[in-house]
Amino acid sequence: MPFQTRAWNQIRYLPGRMKMMGSLFRHRRTMSWSIARHKRARQGRVTAEEPSSSAWKLVRYPALIFFRWREKRALSKLIVLAPANADEARQKLVYLIAAIVADPATSDAIGIADAIKTLKPFEGTLARCLNRRRNRFNDSPL
């Protein structure tokens, strides 16, 4: 039995093996991971919406339905994800503001009230962050 344990430990610590094992177990989703997931989903949708005259036109419409669903799901998961610290709260706030500004149709689908609920514990920190940035731009000589 000790030999099997030693062999298993040697196999377990191989770099490729750890990546594979990590995909089997659920891990805590971080804010940066969720933001990157939404960016990939949005980019996939934008790419699929580009007009093309190829033979893939018949596949394009079902693909668009899938990409829109994937983007909406990634955004909803990002909204309900509670930040672990003030830095993640700031990342979430800035990204959601940018998403609303970049695509006004997103504001219809976004659960702003749900996002505010998750950011509520960091209200003071976020207010100081936003005030500091606003004052920095107001003090500039431009």
N, CA, C and O of each residue as an XYZ file, in Angstrom:
568
protein
N       0.799     -1.198      0.000
C       0.000      0.000      0.000
C       0.847      1.271      0.000
O       0.494      2.206     -0.718
N       1.946      1.369      0.760
C       2.757      2.584      0.719
C       3.318      2.862     -0.668
O       3.466      4.023     -1.049
N       3.634      1.819     -1.431
C       4.152      2.027     -2.778
C       3.096      2.686     -3.668
O       3.412      3.577     -4.457
N       1.856      2.250     -3.540
C       0.792      2.834     -4.344
C       0.590      4.306     -3.991
O       0.358      5.126     -4.879
N       0.672      4.639     -2.741
C       0.502      6.022     -2.327
C       1.618      6.889     -2.880
O       1.369      7.990     -3.370
N       2.867      6.389     -2.801
C       3.996      7.147     -3.327
C       3.858      7.331     -4.836
O       4.101      8.426     -5.343
N       3.475      6.290     -5.557
C       3.309      6.390     -7.007
C       2.179      7.357     -7.346
O       2.303      8.159     -8.271
N       1.084      7.283     -6.602
C      -0.031      8.187     -6.862
C       0.390      9.639     -6.648
O       0.001     10.512     -7.424
N       1.185      9.912     -5.602
C       1.646     11.271     -5.348
C       2.554     11.762     -6.467
O       2.506     12.941     -6.819
N       3.370     10.900     -7.025
C       4.232     11.301     -8.131
C       3.403     11.643     -9.363
O       3.689     12.623    -10.051
N       2.387     10.848     -9.643
C       1.534     11.118    -10.799
C       0.684     12.354    -10.559
O       0.464     13.154    -11.468
N       0.212     12.503     -9.339
C      -0.702     13.595     -9.026
C      -0.057     14.962     -9.225
O      -0.761     15.920     -9.544
N       1.229     15.082     -9.051
C       1.885     16.378     -9.132
C       2.433     16.716    -10.514
O       3.174     17.690    -10.648
N       2.102     15.963    -11.517
C       2.499     16.327    -12.864
C       1.686     17.542    -13.313
O       0.491     17.614    -13.028
N       2.308     18.502    -14.012
C       1.598     19.739    -14.353
C       0.327     19.513    -15.170
O      -0.707     20.095    -14.843
N       0.364     18.705    -16.199
C      -0.827     18.468    -17.006
C      -1.913     17.765    -16.223
O      -3.103     18.000    -16.431
N      -1.495     16.918    -15.340
C      -2.456     16.167    -14.521
C      -3.201     17.122    -13.590
O      -4.405     16.975    -13.383
N      -2.495     18.090    -13.035
C      -3.143     19.030    -12.125
C      -4.169     19.878    -12.867
O      -5.227     20.187    -12.318
N      -3.870     20.259    -14.111
C      -4.846     21.026    -14.874
C      -6.088     20.190    -15.114
O      -7.208     20.689    -15.008
N      -5.897     18.931    -15.433
C      -7.030     18.063    -15.674
C      -7.827     17.851    -14.379
O      -9.057     17.899    -14.397
N      -7.151     17.623    -13.284
C      -7.833     17.404    -12.019
C      -8.567     18.668    -11.585
O      -9.646     18.584    -10.998
N      -8.002     19.820    -11.862
C      -8.654     21.069    -11.504
C      -9.954     21.275    -12.242
O     -10.868     21.913    -11.718
N     -10.058     20.748    -13.452
C     -11.297     20.905    -14.200
C     -12.387     19.972    -13.695
O     -13.562     20.186    -13.995
N     -12.032     18.953    -12.943
C     -13.023     18.019    -12.425
C     -13.664     18.504    -11.138
O     -14.802     18.141    -10.840
N     -12.960     19.311    -10.380
C     -13.464     19.772     -9.102
C     -13.909     21.218     -9.212
O     -13.273     22.034     -9.879
N     -15.014     21.519     -8.544
C     -15.512     22.895     -8.548
C     -14.599     23.756     -7.677
O     -14.224     23.365     -6.572
N     -14.260     24.891     -8.175
C     -13.450     25.815     -7.407
C     -14.170     27.157     -7.363
O     -15.096     27.395     -8.140
N     -13.756     28.011     -6.477
C     -14.394     29.308     -6.334
C     -14.144     30.147     -7.568
O     -13.004     30.338     -7.990
N     -15.198     30.632     -8.124
C     -15.088     31.502     -9.291
C     -14.689     32.894     -8.815
O     -15.338     33.470     -7.941
N     -13.641     33.418     -9.381
C     -13.205     34.755     -9.008
C     -13.847     35.773     -9.933
O     -14.389     35.428    -10.983
N     -13.780     37.009     -9.535
C     -14.386     38.072    -10.325
C     -13.669     38.206    -11.666
O     -14.319     38.375    -12.697
N     -12.340     38.133    -11.666
C     -11.604     38.272    -12.923
C     -11.944     37.118    -13.877
O     -12.007     37.315    -15.090
N     -12.164     35.913    -13.328
C     -12.540     34.778    -14.161
C     -13.921     35.007    -14.779
O     -14.127     34.722    -15.958
N     -14.855     35.515    -13.996
C     -16.208     35.764    -14.496
C     -16.219     36.884    -15.524
O     -16.957     36.816    -16.507
N     -15.415     37.906    -15.308
C     -15.333     39.000    -16.276
C     -14.738     38.494    -17.579
O     -15.242     38.819    -18.654
N     -13.680     37.708    -17.500
C     -13.069     37.146    -18.711
C     -14.046     36.239    -19.440
O     -14.078     36.225    -20.671
N     -14.844     35.482    -18.696
C     -15.845     34.605    -19.311
C     -16.880     35.423    -20.079
O     -17.261     35.057    -21.191
N     -17.334     36.527    -19.491
C     -18.302     37.368    -20.192
C     -17.674     38.033    -21.413
O     -18.326     38.164    -22.449
N     -16.429     38.450    -21.301
C     -15.751     39.051    -22.461
C     -15.649     38.060    -23.613
O     -15.893     38.418    -24.765
N     -15.288     36.806    -23.303
C     -15.206     35.782    -24.356
C     -16.568     35.527    -24.984
O     -16.679     35.380    -26.201
N     -17.593     35.475    -24.162
C     -18.942     35.232    -24.680
C     -19.396     36.390    -25.551
O     -20.003     36.173    -26.600
N     -19.113     37.611    -25.136
C     -19.501     38.783    -25.927
C     -18.742     38.819    -27.241
O     -19.320     39.108    -28.288
N     -17.456     38.529    -27.190
C     -16.658     38.520    -28.415
C     -17.155     37.458    -29.384
O     -17.184     37.692    -30.592
N     -17.547     36.295    -28.875
C     -18.103     35.254    -29.729
C     -19.391     35.689    -30.391
O     -19.620     35.395    -31.564
N     -20.243     36.396    -29.641
C     -21.492     36.889    -30.213
C     -21.232     37.953    -31.260
O     -21.838     37.924    -32.332
N     -20.352     38.883    -30.975
C     -20.048     39.952    -31.926
C     -19.465     39.372    -33.209
O     -19.812     39.815    -34.303
N     -18.591     38.392    -33.082
C     -17.997     37.754    -34.257
C     -19.056     37.020    -35.067
O     -19.036     37.060    -36.297
N     -19.973     36.355    -34.391
C     -21.019     35.611    -35.097
C     -22.021     36.535    -35.768
O     -22.650     36.149    -36.753
N     -22.184     37.753    -35.252
C     -23.131     38.694    -35.844
C     -22.590     39.391    -37.078
O     -23.356     40.002    -37.823
N     -21.281     39.313    -37.313
C     -20.720     39.944    -38.496
C     -21.279     39.283    -39.749
O     -21.352     38.057    -39.826
N     -21.674     40.089    -40.728
C     -22.245     39.494    -41.943
C     -21.189     38.708    -42.736
O     -20.033     39.116    -42.845
N     -21.623     37.588    -43.274
C     -20.713     36.796    -44.089
C     -21.496     36.197    -45.243
O     -22.704     35.979    -45.152
N     -20.799     35.939    -46.307
C     -21.450     35.366    -47.490
C     -20.951     33.944    -47.734
O     -20.876     33.494    -48.877
N     -20.619     33.260    -46.683
C     -20.084     31.913    -46.820
C     -21.216     30.883    -46.791
O     -22.390     31.219    -46.636
N     -20.830     29.652    -46.940
C     -21.797     28.561    -46.929
C     -22.305     28.279    -45.522
O     -23.220     27.475    -45.348
N     -21.728     28.924    -44.519
C     -22.122     28.692    -43.136
C     -23.329     29.520    -42.721
O     -23.673     29.554    -41.540
N     -23.986     30.196    -43.682
C     -25.125     31.040    -43.349
C     -26.234     30.262    -42.645
O     -26.885     30.795    -41.746
N     -26.454     29.020    -43.039
C     -27.523     28.229    -42.432
C     -27.224     27.887    -40.976
O     -28.141     27.721    -40.171
N     -25.964     27.785    -40.647
C     -25.564     27.452    -39.286
C     -25.468     28.718    -38.436
O     -25.465     28.648    -37.207
N     -25.390     29.853    -39.084
C     -25.158     31.110    -38.396
C     -26.290     31.467    -37.432
O     -26.018     31.914    -36.318
N     -27.525     31.286    -37.821
C     -28.644     31.695    -36.980
C     -28.783     30.843    -35.717
O     -28.986     31.404    -34.640
N     -28.683     29.523    -35.799
C     -28.670     28.762    -34.540
C     -27.456     29.096    -33.668
O     -27.543     29.084    -32.440
N     -26.331     29.391    -34.313
C     -25.136     29.773    -33.550
C     -25.363     31.100    -32.837
O     -24.925     31.273    -31.700
N     -26.042     32.038    -33.493
C     -26.337     33.320    -32.858
C     -27.220     33.137    -31.628
O     -27.017     33.791    -30.605
N     -28.192     32.252    -31.734
C     -29.050     31.982    -30.580
C     -28.216     31.447    -29.428
O     -28.396     31.860    -28.283
N     -27.309     30.532    -29.727
C     -26.443     29.964    -28.691
C     -25.526     31.028    -28.097
O     -25.386     31.105    -26.876
N     -24.896     31.853    -28.941
C     -23.961     32.860    -28.442
C     -24.673     33.913    -27.596
O     -24.132     34.365    -26.587
N     -25.882     34.305    -27.998
C     -26.645     35.265    -27.192
C     -27.009     34.668    -25.842
O     -26.927     35.346    -24.818
N     -27.415     33.391    -25.836
C     -27.745     32.719    -24.582
C     -26.513     32.628    -23.685
O     -26.595     32.871    -22.481
N     -25.363     32.276    -24.281
C     -24.136     32.136    -23.512
C     -23.704     33.462    -22.903
O     -23.256     33.511    -21.757
N     -23.841     34.544    -23.679
C     -23.466     35.854    -23.155
C     -24.410     36.279    -22.029
O     -23.960     36.801    -21.009
N     -25.698     36.061    -22.204
C     -26.666     36.432    -21.168
C     -26.423     35.629    -19.885
O     -26.526     36.165    -18.781
N     -26.103     34.359    -20.038
C     -25.836     33.510    -18.872
C     -24.557     33.954    -18.157
O     -24.521     34.002    -16.927
N     -23.512     34.278    -18.920
C     -22.263     34.743    -18.306
C     -22.492     36.046    -17.559
O     -21.943     36.242    -16.475
N     -23.296     36.939    -18.127
C     -23.584     38.206    -17.465
C     -24.404     37.989    -16.198
O     -24.148     38.631    -15.179
N     -25.376     37.100    -16.248
C     -26.191     36.862    -15.055
C     -25.366     36.214    -13.943
O     -25.572     36.511    -12.766
N     -24.439     35.336    -14.308
C     -23.567     34.734    -13.289
C     -22.616     35.770    -12.704
O     -22.299     35.723    -11.515
N     -22.164     36.700    -13.527
C     -21.299     37.776    -13.046
C     -22.063     38.681    -12.083
O     -21.508     39.128    -11.079
N     -23.318     38.949    -12.379
C     -24.115     39.839    -11.540
C     -24.339     39.243    -10.156
O     -24.227     39.955     -9.158
N     -24.649     37.964    -10.077
C     -24.963     37.366     -8.771
C     -23.720     36.972     -7.983
O     -23.826     36.654     -6.798
N     -22.547     36.985     -8.609
C     -21.316     36.632     -7.902
C     -20.964     37.721     -6.901
O     -20.798     38.885     -7.266
N     -20.853     37.342     -5.663
C     -20.506     38.299     -4.609
C     -18.997     38.472     -4.556
O     -18.265     37.484     -4.504
N     -18.523     39.706     -4.569
C     -17.077     39.935     -4.490
C     -16.513     39.518     -3.138
O     -17.163     39.662     -2.103
N     -15.296     39.000     -3.172
C     -14.644     38.536     -1.941
C     -13.969     39.674     -1.193
O     -13.826     39.619      0.028
N     -13.552     40.706     -1.920
C     -12.871     41.826     -1.270
C     -13.182     43.109     -2.041
O     -13.898     43.084     -3.042
N     -12.642     44.216     -1.570
C     -12.932     45.518     -2.164
C     -12.392     45.632     -3.589
O     -12.991     46.304     -4.429
N     -11.269     44.982     -3.860
C     -10.702     45.040     -5.206
C     -11.619     44.346     -6.216
O     -11.837     44.854     -7.316
N     -12.155     43.181     -5.836
C     -13.090     42.494     -6.725
C     -14.374     43.304     -6.897
O     -14.959     43.310     -7.980
N     -14.812     43.982     -5.849
C     -16.000     44.828     -5.949
C     -15.760     45.965     -6.937
O     -16.632     46.295     -7.741
N     -14.570     46.560     -6.868
C     -14.236     47.646     -7.803
C     -14.183     47.126     -9.232
O     -14.688     47.775    -10.147
N     -13.572     45.951     -9.431
C     -13.523     45.352    -10.776
C     -14.926     45.127    -11.323
O     -15.206     45.428    -12.483
N     -15.793     44.603    -10.490
C     -17.159     44.313    -10.924
C     -17.897     45.596    -11.282
O     -18.560     45.660    -12.317
N     -17.791     46.610    -10.443
C     -18.466     47.874    -10.692
C     -17.990     48.511    -11.993
O     -18.800     48.919    -12.825
N     -16.692     48.592    -12.160
C     -16.135     49.216    -13.365
C     -16.526     48.430    -14.614
O     -16.861     49.024    -15.639
N     -16.486     47.100    -14.537
C     -16.830     46.301    -15.705
C     -18.303     46.431    -16.057
O     -18.641     46.539    -17.236
N     -19.181     46.424    -15.074
C     -20.608     46.550    -15.365
C     -20.940     47.922    -15.938
O     -21.779     48.031    -16.832
N     -20.294     48.965    -15.435
C     -20.498     50.301    -15.998
C     -20.022     50.321    -17.447
O     -20.706     50.864    -18.315
N     -18.859     49.736    -17.715
C     -18.336     49.694    -19.088
C     -19.241     48.882    -20.007
O     -19.430     49.249    -21.167
N     -19.797     47.793    -19.511
C     -20.696     46.965    -20.326
C     -21.961     47.729    -20.684
O     -22.461     47.612    -21.803
N     -22.483     48.510    -19.745
C     -23.690     49.288    -20.013
C     -23.399     50.400    -21.010
O     -24.208     50.659    -21.902
N     -22.263     51.056    -20.871
C     -21.902     52.144    -21.785
C     -21.608     51.602    -23.184
O     -22.003     52.213    -24.177
N     -20.925     50.475    -23.271
C     -20.544     49.916    -24.570
C     -21.745     49.394    -25.352
O     -21.790     49.515    -26.576
N     -22.709     48.818    -24.656
C     -23.866     48.235    -25.331
C     -25.115     48.632    -24.564
O     -25.460     47.980    -23.578
N     -25.813     49.702    -24.996
C     -26.993     50.164    -24.250
C     -28.088     49.100    -24.131
O     -28.888     49.158    -23.197
N     -28.144     48.139    -25.044
C     -29.146     47.079    -24.943
C     -28.874     46.177    -23.745
O     -29.778     45.495    -23.262
N     -27.643     46.172    -23.269
C     -27.282     45.359    -22.111
C     -28.008     45.841    -20.865
O     -28.357     45.040    -19.999
N     -28.238     47.160    -20.771
C     -28.875     47.690    -19.565
C     -30.293     47.155    -19.399
O     -30.802     47.114    -18.278
N     -30.943     46.743    -20.490
C     -32.269     46.145    -20.374
C     -32.190     44.764    -19.742
O     -33.054     44.383    -18.952
N     -31.148     44.015    -20.093
C     -31.024     42.635    -19.621
C     -30.321     42.536    -18.276
O     -30.429     41.516    -17.595
N     -29.611     43.569    -17.890
C     -28.787     43.491    -16.686
C     -29.668     43.677    -15.439
O     -30.590     44.493    -15.435
N     -29.375     42.932    -14.419
C     -30.089     43.057    -13.152
C     -29.358     44.040    -12.265
O     -28.598     43.643    -11.382
N     -29.584     45.320    -12.495
C     -28.845     46.360    -11.778
C     -29.104     46.261    -10.275
O     -28.188     46.440     -9.472
N     -30.334     45.981     -9.900
C     -30.658     45.875     -8.479
C     -29.912     44.706     -7.829
O     -29.440     44.815     -6.698
N     -29.811     43.589     -8.552
C     -29.080     42.437     -8.017
C     -27.592     42.744     -7.883
O     -26.953     42.332     -6.915
N     -27.041     43.471     -8.862
C     -25.623     43.836     -8.794
C     -25.361     44.769     -7.615
O     -24.337     44.656     -6.941
N     -26.283     45.682     -7.373
C     -26.124     46.618     -6.255
C     -26.159     45.872     -4.927
O     -25.420     46.210     -4.002
N     -27.016     44.856     -4.830
C     -27.095     44.072     -3.589
C     -25.765     43.385     -3.277
O     -25.357     43.312     -2.118
N     -25.091     42.882     -4.316
C     -23.823     42.193     -4.068
C     -22.703     43.174     -3.744
O     -21.732     42.807     -3.081
N     -22.828     44.419     -4.205
C     -21.790     45.423     -3.957
C     -22.042     46.220     -2.675
O     -21.178     46.990     -2.256
N     -23.184     46.054     -2.058
C     -23.570     46.832     -0.877
C     -22.552     46.765      0.262
O     -22.287     47.798      0.877
N     -21.959     45.591      0.581
C     -20.988     45.567      1.689
C     -19.750     46.438      1.447
O     -19.051     46.790      2.398
N     -19.477     46.781      0.208
C     -18.283     47.561     -0.123
C     -18.648     48.982     -0.545
O     -17.886     49.635     -1.258
N     -19.799     49.458     -0.112
C     -20.316     50.752     -0.535
C     -19.362     51.896     -0.203
O     -19.104     52.752     -1.050
N     -18.842     51.918      1.005
C     -17.934     52.998      1.401
C     -16.647     53.000      0.606
O     -16.180     54.056      0.179
N     -16.078     51.841      0.405
C     -14.829     51.723     -0.353
C     -15.037     52.146     -1.803
O     -14.204     52.849     -2.375
N     -16.144     51.718     -2.390
C     -16.420     52.077     -3.784
C     -16.698     53.568     -3.929
O     -16.294     54.180     -4.918
N     -17.380     54.152     -2.960
C     -17.652     55.588     -3.014
C     -16.354     56.385     -2.948
O     -16.177     57.357     -3.683
N     -15.443     55.967     -2.060
C     -14.143     56.661     -1.987
C     -13.364     56.498     -3.280
O     -12.714     57.435     -3.745
N     -13.429     55.312     -3.857
C     -12.719     55.053     -5.115
C     -13.259     55.928     -6.238
O     -12.489     56.522     -6.993
N     -14.573     56.005     -6.348
C     -15.172     56.818     -7.408
C     -14.943     58.300     -7.177
O     -14.695     59.035     -8.133
N     -15.020     58.759     -5.938
C     -14.772     60.172     -5.641
C     -13.330     60.543     -5.922
O     -13.061     61.621     -6.452
N     -12.400     59.669     -5.577
C     -10.986     59.945     -5.804
C     -10.721     60.095     -7.300
O     -10.007     61.007     -7.715
N     -11.281     59.225     -8.090
C     -11.063     59.299     -9.534
C     -11.711     60.548    -10.125
O     -11.133     61.191    -11.000
N     -12.906     60.894     -9.653
C     -13.578     62.069    -10.178
C     -12.792     63.324     -9.833
O     -12.632     64.206    -10.677
N     -12.298     63.415     -8.601
C     -11.519     64.586     -8.192
C     -10.210     64.671     -8.951
O      -9.746     65.766     -9.270
N      -9.615     63.536     -9.243
C      -8.360     63.524     -9.975
C      -8.564     64.136    -11.366
O      -7.711     64.885    -11.844
N      -9.680     63.823    -12.011
C      -9.934     64.370    -13.344
C     -10.362     65.833    -13.272
O     -10.055     66.603    -14.182
N     -11.054     66.230    -12.223
C     -11.483     67.609    -12.091
C     -10.312     68.540    -11.786
O     -10.351     69.719    -12.139
N      -9.271     68.021    -11.133
C      -8.109     68.840    -10.793
C      -7.117     68.977    -11.939
O      -6.146     69.726    -11.829
N      -7.346     68.267    -13.035
C      -6.390     68.320    -14.129
C      -6.484     69.659    -14.847
O      -7.554     70.267    -14.881
N      -5.374     70.129    -15.423
C      -5.354     71.457    -16.061
C      -6.072     71.498    -17.408
O      -6.107     72.554    -18.040
N      -6.645     70.384    -17.869
C      -7.329     70.383    -19.165
C      -8.599     71.102    -19.013
O      -9.353     71.232    -19.977
